[in-house]
Amino acid sequence: MSKLTLPSPDVMYRALLDHDPTFEGIFYVGVATTGIFCRPTCRVRTPMRKNVEFFPSASAALHAGFRPCRRCRPLERGGTAPAVVERLLAEVESEPTGRLRDADLERRGIDPSTARRAFKRYCGMTFQAYHRARRMGLALAGVRQGKSMLDLQLDQGFESGSGFRTAFNRLLGTAPSRAHGVDCLYARWIETPLGPMLALADDGGLALLEFVDRRGLERELETLQRKLKRAILPGPHRYLDQIEAELEAYFAGRSLAFETPIAVGGSPFQNAVWKALLTIPAGTTRSYADIATVVGKPAAVRAVGRANGDNPLCLIVPCHRVIGADGTLTGYGGGLWRKQWLLDHERAHAGLRGQLPLGVEREPRAAPARVRVG
């Protein structure tokens, strides 16, 4: 089954009621009342339908703020977990908002390379990827629910005040006691057919739009906070309303245009690359060399690739429309599977209907008038 699709919620809930083993690996279920996610065959008491949410992968459940069930062990691939894996999982849950670097593992008597191999073999992801997903899941949970961090502490039951303060400070850039009246970016969790996205905006425009499971999102948020000296808080904003409506229209195929004002500040070279990306018509592509030529730096193909990867506005600044010179798909922070889906989707809804192969362009359209970079 494609990772882009899941069975209907009714089918998945019936499978959960029946503990149907044929759905193992097809979906995972998160339980809102416990904050735990399970396999479909888990033998714990079946939750009420209104309290469950379904995910295509364990990583998606982690990024939504759920932690793995200790009974059905949804991360594990069978057999008995090695002692080092059990210990690492326990270390994370003792302080999920913290960080465990190689030096920290060594101080605990754990060989980092052995830990990485064992965790990856048994859980299907590296230990650092798992810890990052747990940390991001907790940080994004408040955004997803539209709650204050204080409400999140009470609802999620942080085990200690220090743990709460650490999570709060990492997300907002200030201590809870100093957060009143903080100048901030407003955040919203937006569901899409390709997975949830995080949007940040203020009166200047949209500052960030990314898939929440994008590798490096945590670092991107920290860089944004440090650069803008702004806190990030869940809350309503007209530009968040606008981009949510435009995303719904985009994925429905009704409109591939985005007119939400944007406010991103890169280097002069990054801004030039991002402006060039805005001129690529939906349903078509350009190569990195094409973009390098447009910005007047024909030899700077690799630099264009880096600027492409640094783009903070997924879909709006269409970095997914840039491919290799030989027509092959190349790196995309949201995953190549998403890049392929987006290109196929745009070709199907841009009036081309498969008439032109990727890379063959019609006359470029100008970027929407309300979109600006720099």
C-alpha positions as CSV (number, residue, x, y, z in Angstrom):
1,M,0.0,0.0,0.0
2,S,1.3,3.5,-0.9
3,K,2.5,5.6,2.0
4,L,0.4,8.4,0.6
5,T,-2.8,6.6,1.4
6,L,-4.5,4.8,4.3
7,P,-7.6,2.7,4.4
8,S,-10.7,4.6,5.5
9,P,-11.0,5.5,9.2
10,D,-14.0,3.1,9.5
11,V,-11.9,0.2,8.1
12,M,-9.0,1.0,10.3
13,Y,-11.1,1.3,13.4
14,R,-12.7,-2.1,12.6
15,A,-9.3,-3.6,12.2
16,L,-8.4,-2.1,15.6
17,L,-11.5,-3.6,17.2
18,D,-10.6,-7.0,15.7
19,H,-6.9,-6.8,16.4
20,D,-6.5,-7.8,12.7
21,P,-2.9,-8.8,12.0
22,T,-3.2,-8.2,8.3
23,F,-3.0,-4.5,9.0
24,E,0.3,-4.7,10.8
25,G,2.6,-2.1,9.2
26,I,-0.3,-0.5,7.3
27,F,-1.2,2.0,10.0
28,Y,-0.6,3.0,13.6
29,V,-3.1,4.4,16.0
30,G,-2.7,7.3,18.4
31,V,-4.9,7.6,21.5
32,A,-5.6,11.2,22.4
33,T,-6.5,10.4,26.0
34,T,-3.2,8.7,26.8
35,G,-0.8,10.3,24.4
36,I,0.3,6.8,23.3
37,F,0.4,5.2,19.8
38,C,0.0,1.5,19.1
39,R,0.0,-1.2,16.5
40,P,-3.5,-2.2,15.2
41,T,-3.1,-5.6,17.0
42,C,-2.4,-4.1,20.5
43,R,-4.3,-5.9,23.2
44,V,-4.8,-2.9,25.5
45,R,-8.4,-1.7,26.0
46,T,-9.8,-0.5,22.7
47,P,-10.2,3.3,22.8
48,M,-13.4,5.1,21.7
49,R,-13.5,6.1,18.1
50,K,-13.5,9.8,18.9
51,N,-10.2,9.5,20.8
52,V,-8.1,7.9,18.1
53,E,-6.1,9.2,15.2
54,F,-4.5,7.1,12.5
55,F,-1.0,7.4,11.0
56,P,0.8,5.8,8.1
57,S,4.1,5.4,10.0
58,A,5.6,5.4,13.5
59,S,7.5,8.5,12.6
60,A,4.3,10.4,11.8
61,A,2.8,9.4,15.1
62,L,6.0,10.5,16.9
63,H,5.9,13.9,15.2
64,A,2.3,14.3,16.2
65,G,3.4,14.1,19.9
66,F,2.5,10.5,20.7
67,R,4.9,8.1,22.5
68,P,5.2,4.4,21.7
69,C,3.1,1.9,23.7
70,R,5.2,-0.2,26.1
71,R,2.9,-3.2,25.6
72,C,2.8,-3.6,21.8
73,R,6.1,-1.8,21.1
74,P,5.2,-0.3,17.7
75,L,8.8,0.7,16.9
76,E,10.1,-2.8,17.3
77,R,10.4,-5.4,14.5
78,G,9.9,-8.6,16.6
79,G,11.9,-10.6,19.1
80,T,13.4,-9.4,22.3
81,A,14.8,-5.9,22.4
82,P,18.6,-5.7,23.1
83,A,19.3,-4.3,26.5
84,V,21.0,-1.2,25.0
85,V,17.8,-0.4,23.0
86,E,15.6,-0.8,26.1
87,R,18.0,1.5,28.0
88,L,18.0,4.1,25.3
89,L,14.2,4.2,25.1
90,A,14.0,4.6,28.9
91,E,16.6,7.4,28.7
92,V,14.5,9.3,26.2
93,E,11.3,8.9,28.2
94,S,13.0,10.1,31.4
95,E,13.6,13.4,29.7
96,P,12.1,13.5,26.2
97,T,12.8,17.3,25.7
98,G,16.5,16.9,26.4
99,R,19.4,15.9,24.1
100,L,21.7,12.9,24.3
101,R,24.9,13.3,22.3
102,D,27.6,10.8,21.8
103,A,29.6,12.2,24.8
104,D,26.4,11.8,27.0
105,L,26.1,8.2,25.9
106,E,29.7,7.5,26.7
107,R,29.3,8.9,30.2
108,R,26.5,6.4,30.7
109,G,28.8,3.6,29.6
110,I,27.1,3.2,26.2
111,D,29.2,2.9,23.1
112,P,27.6,5.3,20.5
113,S,28.3,3.2,17.4
114,T,27.0,0.1,19.0
115,A,23.9,2.0,20.1
116,R,23.3,3.4,16.7
117,R,23.5,0.0,15.0
118,A,21.3,-1.8,17.5
119,F,18.7,0.9,17.6
120,K,18.5,1.1,13.8
121,R,18.3,-2.7,13.4
122,Y,15.6,-3.1,16.0
123,C,13.5,0.0,15.6
124,G,14.0,0.8,12.0
125,M,15.3,4.3,12.6
126,T,18.4,5.8,14.2
127,F,18.4,6.7,17.9
128,Q,19.0,10.3,17.1
129,A,16.1,10.3,14.6
130,Y,13.8,8.8,17.3
131,H,14.8,11.3,20.0
132,R,14.5,14.2,17.6
133,A,11.0,13.0,16.6
134,R,9.9,12.7,20.2
135,R,11.3,16.2,21.0
136,M,9.7,17.8,18.0
137,G,6.4,15.9,18.7
138,L,6.2,17.4,22.1
139,A,7.1,20.9,20.9
140,L,4.6,20.7,18.1
141,A,1.8,19.2,20.1
142,G,0.8,22.6,21.5
143,V,0.8,24.1,18.0
144,R,-1.3,21.2,16.7
145,Q,-3.9,21.6,19.4
146,G,-3.9,25.4,19.4
147,K,-3.2,25.5,23.2
148,S,-0.9,27.5,25.3
149,M,2.2,25.7,26.7
150,L,0.7,25.9,30.2
151,D,-2.4,24.1,29.0
152,L,-0.1,21.6,27.3
153,Q,1.8,21.0,30.6
154,L,-1.4,20.3,32.4
155,D,-2.9,18.1,29.7
156,Q,0.2,16.1,28.9
157,G,1.3,15.7,32.5
158,F,4.9,16.8,32.3
159,E,6.8,14.9,35.0
160,S,8.7,17.9,36.3
161,G,8.6,21.6,36.2
162,S,12.2,21.7,34.8
163,G,11.1,19.5,31.9
164,F,8.3,21.8,31.1
165,R,10.5,24.9,31.4
166,T,13.0,23.3,29.1
167,A,10.4,22.5,26.4
168,F,8.8,25.9,26.8
169,N,12.1,27.8,26.5
170,R,13.2,25.7,23.5
171,L,10.0,26.4,21.6
172,L,9.4,30.1,22.6
173,G,12.9,31.3,23.3
174,T,12.0,32.6,26.7
175,A,11.0,31.3,30.2
176,P,7.3,30.9,31.0
177,S,7.5,33.7,33.7
178,R,8.7,36.1,31.0
179,A,6.4,35.1,28.2
180,H,3.6,37.7,28.8
181,G,3.4,40.1,25.9
182,V,6.2,38.4,23.9
183,D,6.4,39.6,20.3
184,C,5.9,36.4,18.4
185,L,5.3,34.5,15.3
186,Y,1.9,32.7,15.2
187,A,1.9,29.0,14.4
188,R,-0.6,26.6,13.1
189,W,-0.5,22.8,12.4
190,I,-2.2,22.2,9.0
191,E,-3.3,18.8,7.9
192,T,-2.7,17.9,4.2
193,P,-2.9,14.7,2.1
194,L,0.9,14.4,2.2
195,G,1.1,14.8,6.0
196,P,0.8,17.7,8.4
197,M,2.6,21.0,7.8
198,L,3.7,23.8,10.2
199,A,3.0,27.4,9.2
200,L,4.4,30.5,10.9
201,A,3.2,34.0,10.2
202,D,2.9,37.5,11.6
203,D,1.7,40.8,10.2
204,G,4.6,40.9,7.8
205,G,3.6,37.7,6.1
206,L,4.2,33.9,6.1
207,A,7.7,33.1,7.5
208,L,7.7,29.4,7.3
209,L,5.7,26.5,5.7
210,E,7.2,23.0,6.1
211,F,6.2,19.4,6.5
212,V,6.5,18.6,10.2
213,D,8.6,15.5,9.6
214,R,11.2,17.3,7.5
215,R,14.6,16.5,8.7
216,G,16.2,19.6,10.1
217,L,13.0,21.4,11.0
218,E,14.0,21.7,14.6
219,R,17.2,23.4,13.6
220,E,15.3,25.6,11.1
221,L,13.0,26.8,13.9
222,E,15.8,27.5,16.2
223,T,17.6,29.5,13.5
224,L,14.5,31.4,12.7
225,Q,14.0,32.3,16.4
226,R,17.6,33.4,16.8
227,K,17.6,35.4,13.6
228,L,14.3,37.2,14.2
229,K,14.5,37.2,18.0
230,R,10.9,36.2,18.1
231,A,9.0,33.6,20.1
232,I,6.7,31.1,18.4
233,L,3.2,30.7,19.8
234,P,0.1,28.9,18.6
235,G,-2.6,31.4,17.8
236,P,-5.0,32.8,15.1
237,H,-3.8,35.0,12.3
238,R,-5.3,36.1,9.0
239,Y,-2.4,34.9,7.0
240,L,-2.6,31.5,8.6
241,D,-6.2,31.4,7.7
242,Q,-5.3,32.4,4.1
243,I,-2.6,29.8,3.6
244,E,-4.7,27.0,5.1
245,A,-7.5,27.8,2.6
246,E,-5.0,28.0,-0.3
247,L,-3.4,24.7,0.7
248,E,-6.8,23.1,0.7
249,A,-7.5,24.4,-2.8
250,Y,-4.1,23.3,-4.0
251,F,-4.4,19.7,-2.9
252,A,-8.0,19.6,-4.2
253,G,-6.7,20.7,-7.6
254,R,-8.9,23.8,-7.7
255,S,-6.0,26.3,-7.7
256,L,-2.2,25.9,-7.9
257,A,-1.5,29.6,-7.1
258,F,-0.6,31.0,-3.7
259,E,-1.2,34.7,-2.9
260,T,-0.5,34.7,0.9
261,P,2.1,37.5,1.5
262,I,5.5,36.1,2.5
263,A,8.2,37.6,4.7
264,V,11.5,35.7,4.5
265,G,14.9,37.2,4.6
266,G,17.8,35.3,3.1
267,S,21.1,36.4,1.8
268,P,21.1,38.3,-1.5
269,F,22.0,35.1,-3.4
270,Q,19.3,33.1,-1.6
271,N,16.7,35.8,-2.4
272,A,17.7,35.8,-6.0
273,V,17.3,32.0,-6.2
274,W,14.0,32.0,-4.4
275,K,12.7,34.7,-6.8
276,A,13.8,32.6,-9.7
277,L,11.9,29.6,-8.3
278,L,8.7,31.7,-8.1
279,T,8.8,32.1,-11.9
280,I,8.6,28.4,-12.6
281,P,5.1,27.6,-13.8
282,A,3.1,24.9,-12.1
283,G,3.3,21.6,-14.1
284,T,6.8,22.3,-15.4
285,T,10.4,22.0,-14.1
286,R,13.8,23.7,-14.3
287,S,17.3,22.3,-13.7
288,Y,19.7,23.7,-11.1
289,A,21.8,24.9,-14.0
290,D,18.8,26.8,-15.4
291,I,18.3,28.6,-12.1
292,A,22.0,29.4,-11.8
293,T,21.9,31.0,-15.3
294,V,18.7,33.0,-14.4
295,V,20.4,34.5,-11.3
296,G,23.5,35.4,-13.3
297,K,25.8,32.8,-11.7
298,P,26.0,29.9,-14.3
299,A,28.9,28.2,-12.4
300,A,27.1,28.3,-9.1
301,V,25.0,25.1,-9.6
302,R,25.9,23.7,-6.2
303,A,25.2,27.0,-4.4
304,V,21.8,27.0,-6.1
305,G,21.2,23.5,-4.7
306,R,22.0,24.7,-1.2
307,A,19.8,27.8,-1.5
308,N,17.0,25.5,-2.9
309,G,17.4,23.3,0.2
310,D,17.3,26.4,2.5
311,N,14.0,27.6,1.2
312,P,11.7,27.9,4.2
313,L,8.4,28.1,2.3
314,C,7.6,24.7,0.9
315,L,5.2,24.7,-2.1
316,I,4.9,28.5,-2.1
317,V,8.4,28.9,-3.3
318,P,8.4,25.8,-5.4
319,C,11.8,24.2,-4.9
320,H,10.1,20.9,-5.7
321,R,10.1,22.0,-9.4
322,V,13.9,21.9,-9.6
323,I,15.3,18.6,-10.9
324,G,18.6,17.2,-12.1
325,A,20.0,18.2,-15.5
326,D,19.3,14.7,-16.8
327,G,15.6,14.9,-15.7
328,T,15.9,12.8,-12.6
329,L,14.5,13.8,-9.2
330,T,17.1,15.0,-6.7
331,G,17.1,15.8,-3.0
332,Y,14.0,17.2,-1.4
333,G,13.7,17.9,2.3
334,G,10.2,16.5,2.4
335,G,11.2,13.3,0.7
336,L,11.5,12.3,-3.0
337,W,8.1,10.5,-2.7
338,R,6.5,13.9,-1.9
339,K,8.4,15.6,-4.7
340,Q,7.2,13.1,-7.3
341,W,3.6,13.4,-6.0
342,L,3.7,17.2,-6.2
343,L,5.0,17.2,-9.7
344,D,2.4,14.6,-10.9
345,H,-0.3,16.5,-9.1
346,E,0.6,19.8,-10.7
347,R,0.9,18.4,-14.2
348,A,-2.5,16.9,-13.8
349,H,-4.1,20.2,-12.7
350,A,-2.1,22.8,-14.6
351,G,-4.0,22.4,-17.9
352,L,-1.2,20.2,-19.3
353,R,-3.0,16.9,-18.7
354,G,0.2,14.9,-19.4
355,Q,0.7,16.5,-22.8
356,L,4.2,17.7,-22.0
357,P,7.0,15.7,-20.4
358,L,8.7,17.2,-17.3
359,G,11.2,19.8,-18.3
360,V,9.3,21.0,-21.3
361,E,8.0,24.4,-20.6
362,R,5.3,26.8,-21.8
363,E,5.8,30.5,-21.5
364,P,6.5,31.3,-17.8
365,R,3.8,33.1,-15.8
366,A,4.8,35.9,-13.5
367,A,4.8,35.3,-9.8
368,P,1.6,36.3,-8.0
369,A,1.7,40.1,-7.3
370,R,1.3,39.7,-3.5
371,V,4.2,37.3,-3.1
372,R,7.6,38.9,-2.4
373,V,11.0,37.7,-1.2
374,G,13.6,39.6,0.6
